[in-house]
Amino acid sequence: MSNLIILPIVIPLLTGIILIFFNKNIKIQKWLSLIASLAGVVVAGSIVQTVHINGIQTLEIGNWKPPYGIVFVADMYSSLLVLTTSIIAFTSLLFAFSSISAEREKYYFYSGVQFLILGVSGAFLTGDIFNLFVFFEVMLMSSYLLIVLGSTKIQLRESIKYILVNVISSALFVIAVAYLYAVTGTLNMADLSVRIAEMGQSGLLTVISILFLIVFGLKGALFPLYFWLPGSYQAPPSVVTALFGALLTKVGIYSITRVYTLIFYHDPSFTHQILAWLSALTIIFGVIGAIAYWDIKKIVIYNIITAVGVILFGIAANTPEAVEGSVYYLVHDMIIKGALFFLVGAIIAVTGTSNLRKFSGLIASHPFLGWMFFIAALSLAGIPPFSGFVGKLKIVQGGFEAGEYTIAFIVLLSSLLVLYSVMKIFINGFWGEPKEEIITRKGSTKGLLLPIVILITLTVAYGFGVEWLSPYISQAADTLLDPTLYIQAVLKE
């Protein structure tokens, strides 16, 4: 059964390559992409179930025993993230079919999406820190293609900034990996954990851990390293922003979580304290941005930054409640951010603008869209019984247990301000008198509502199905809290 682990990497890889040969035939591209992404969802679901029943699954490539060979590891944490990634990929393709122009489709858009999924899934499943870098690069290469495809002026301007930041962070990543290898003599994550525990986390290793925090903080949009994100994510079409917002920053979060719970967990008073305060500042600045703007895309983009802070505070607090809350909240955030960007895309399709001051009264002509946005807004803010509530509650509870009262209070306060920022869109955009030019414009949401319905249904089910999901989330949190589970599964000790 462990051979299943390779499929979330192989399926998008082969599909992406095959699609290149059909660049003129859009119909075949659409069908192949959809079939591959559906297969991805089924495979990822099977992996989650296998891990739940049989424990952590590993796959040694070429039968080379770790720490010498390449190993892929599916614990519950990475498996849940791969499953969520597959669902986001599937709904994004459905949304793209009705929203992406033929010009973009011709120039390898669907291949780019497949390679992006390959990079993201590979990063979640690899058990080797150098291969984490490799999958990061695959993911970034595809994101460069997707961010620039269409060549509008804003895309070209923002993609230069985006590529520059990521090239620098990739260079830092290689340097950090080289230092880590020089000190420990291994790159296998489980083996790194064992060696650092044996030799003690020296000052040099703590410095390396901060270097990794900078690298992953740049990718995951942690304060003050998120400066590139609002502009870059605003440039491409909504479906690309949905993929980026739901997946790319989450790989940065996953990487920080993995190295800080498996490798560098011996000096938490230093490493985790820094992470806690950076998380608090990330929440504060994310919320300020979300409140300040009247551009609906920007408001949701700044809410990505706020969520990054909330999730990482749970990891920094490092209590069982907080870590479990982070896992809950991370999966919730991937789903809800995908839904919100699709909703924003549908609103832009109808109104022709993302400026909130230029439209109102949409609920009269698009009531279904309006009420779905309302549910998404409540879920994003963590209002019970929707999906954001349990995760945020556990993170705050864990923060209090860890004695981080100030930051836990910031997380609580941020919920109200996040709710205000998205309700501003609902009240100003959907209520009120419909504007004349919007009535005459009559944009269509044809084909755009199905992926939104899928994700909103999931977020509601996720909120109501907490009892059923709880064993899976607890299993994911257990691996993060007890590194020996991961080490024994990989090194077979």
C-alpha positions, 0 to 999 in steps of 0.5 A: 500500500505504501506505493500509493504515496508516490501517486500524488506526485506521479499523476500531476507530473505525467498529466502536466507533460502530456498536456504540453503536447495538446496545447492547441486542443483546449478540450482535450486539455480540460478533460485530461486535467479534470480526470487527473485531478479527480484521480488525485482526490481519490488517491489522496483520500485513500492515503489518508484512510491508510495512514489512519488505519495503519499508521505512518506510511513510508516509501523508499525510492530504489530500496535505499534505506534511509538516511541514505536514500530518498524517502517519501513519508505520509503521516496524517499531517501531510496526508490531510494537506495533500487531500486538501490540495487535491480538492483545491486543484479540482475546484480550481480547474472547474472555476478556470474552465469558465473564467480563464481566457483562451489566450491563457489556455493555449499557453500551457495554463493547465500544464502549469497548474499540474506542475504546481500541484506536483510541487505542493504535494511533493513538498508535503510528502518528502522526508528529505530536506533537500528534496523539500527544496527541489519541490519548492523549486518545481512549485515556484517555476509553475507559479512564475508561469501562472503569475505572468501568463496573460502579460498584462502590465500589472502582471509583468510588474508584479512578477518581477518582484515575485521572482526576485524575492523567490530567487533570493529565498531559494538561494538562502534555502540552499545555504541553510541546507548546506550549513545544516549538512555541514553540522550534522552530516545528514539531510533526512529529516528523521535522521536530522532529528536524531542527530540534533537530539544526540549532539544537543542543539548548539548555538550554531544550530539555533542560528540555522533554525532562524535561517530556515525561519527566514526562508520559509517565512518568505514563502509563507508570508510571515511578518516582516517578509510578506511585503511582496505578497499583496501586490503579487497575488493581486496581479493574476486572474482570481483562479490563480490567486485562489491556487496561490492563496490556498496552497503556496503560503501553506507550504511555507507554513507546513515547512516551518511546522515540520522543522520546528516540531521535528528538528529544531524543538530543543530550544523553544524558549528562543526559537518558538518565542521568536515565532510567537511574536512574529506570528502576532505581528503578522496577525496585526499587520494582516488585519490592518491591511484587510480593514484599510482597503476597499479592493475586494481582492486585496481584503481577502489577500490580507486575510491570508496574511492574518491566517498565517499568523494564527496558524503559526502561533498555534505551533509556537505555543506548542501545547497539544491543544494549540498544535491540534488547533493549528492543524484544524485551522490550516485545513479550514483556511485552505478550503475557505481561502479557495472559496473566497477567491472564487467568490471574488472572481465571480463578483468581478465577473459580474461587476467588471471591477474589484473596487467596492465603491463602484458596485452595490445591491448585488443581492437583488440580481445574484442572491445565491452568490450573496448568501454563499459569500455570507457563509464564507465570511462567517466561516473565515472569521471563525463564527460557530458552528462553521469550520474556523471556530474549532481551530481558533478556539483550540489555538487560543486555549493552547495560547492561554495554557502556554502563558501567551496571554497577550498573543492569544488575546490578539488572536481573539481580537483579530476574529472580530476585525476579520469579520468586519473586513469581509462583512464590509464587502457583504454590506457595501457590495450586496446590500444597498441600491444596485448601481446603474452601470452594473445592472446594464452590464449583466455579467454572468456567473455561468459555470463559476458557482459549482466550484464555490458550492463544493467548497462552501459545502465542505467548509460547512461540513467541516464545521458540523463534522468535527466529531467525525474529523477529530480522530484524524486531526488528533492523529496529525497533531500527535505526530507533530507533538511526538517526533519519535513517532515520525522517526521510528516510522522512517528509520524503522528503529 
